[in-house]
Amino acid sequence: MPRGRPGGPGGSGGDDAADGPALRLGPERTESAPDGDWVVRMVPGAASTKTYRCPGCDQEIPPGTAHLVAWPAYSQGPADRRHWHNPCWQRRLRRHPRGRRAGG
């Protein structure tokens, strides 16, 4: 008798290693905000194995740090994905564009 979950669409169960990294990430959710619709996924520290640069604060997100990845909901591919610190993502709508001052 087969063990584990059944295969995906059109699949037969196959090797679960291909699904490994995706299963370690949080579920995708869609957020609507004034800056557009975004797909957001939490990345637990245990699944974070690379260094990324947060576009919100321009600081590194080191491996092992929980964070999130977000991309436009109507994106054409993974090139639009950006890794953010959780607080930076929450504050993104309140930040000022670089090189400009409020009330300037």
N, C-alpha and C positions, 0 to 999 in steps of 0.2 A: 504494500500500500504506500503511495507517495506521501512524503512528509512536507510540511511547509505550506506556503500559500500557493494557490494556482497561478499559472503564468499570466502575463499581461495580455493586452489585446493581440490576438493572433499568435500568442506565444504558447509554449508548452511547459513552462516552469523553469527551464534552463538554469543558468548560473546566476545566483543571487548577487554575486560580487558586482555586477554591472549596476545594480540598484543601491549598493552600499552607501556611497556618499549622499545621494538624494534622500535616503531614509534617515540619515543623521541630522538633516536640516529640518527646521520647523515647517509647518504648512504655509503655503502661499496665501496671502490675502490681498484684496484690492482696496486701496484707499483713494478716496476722492478728496481733492483739496484745490484751493485757488490756483496752484501751479500745475494742475492736471490730475489725471488718474494714474496711479502707480501700483505696481505689483510689489509687495514687500514680503520678504521671508527672513525669519530670524535664523542666525547662524550661532549655534552653541559653541562655547570655547573649545570643546573637544573636537569639533568638526572644522575648526579654523586652523589651517596648516600653513598658510602663506601670510606675508606681510602685505597689507593694503594701505592706501592713503585715503583718508576720509575727506570728501569734498567740502564738508561743513566747516572743518577746523584746519584742514591741510596738515594734520598730524598723522603719523603712522598708526595703524591698527596691527599690533604684533600678533604672531601666531598664538593660539590659545586664548584669545580675547573674544568674548561673546560680542556680537554686533549684528547688524542687519544688512541685507543686500536689497536694493530697490532698483527698479527699472520702469520706464514708461509703459503703461498698460498696452499701448499699441505699437510696441517696439518690434523691429524686424529681427532682432537676434541678441545674443549675449554681449555684444560689444557695448550696448547701452547700460549694462549693469554697473552699479556703483555700490561700494561697501561703505557704510556709515557707522559711526558710533551711535548708539541708541539715543543719547541726549541731543546730539547734533541733528539727527533726523527730526526729532520733535521740535527743535528750534529753527529749522531751515526757513520757515516762512517769516520769521522775525529778523533774520540777518540782513545786513545791508550788502549790496553788491560791492565788490572790491574796488578800491580807488575812489569811492564816493562817500561823502559824509552826509548825514541827515541834516536837513535845514540849510544845506550849502548853497 
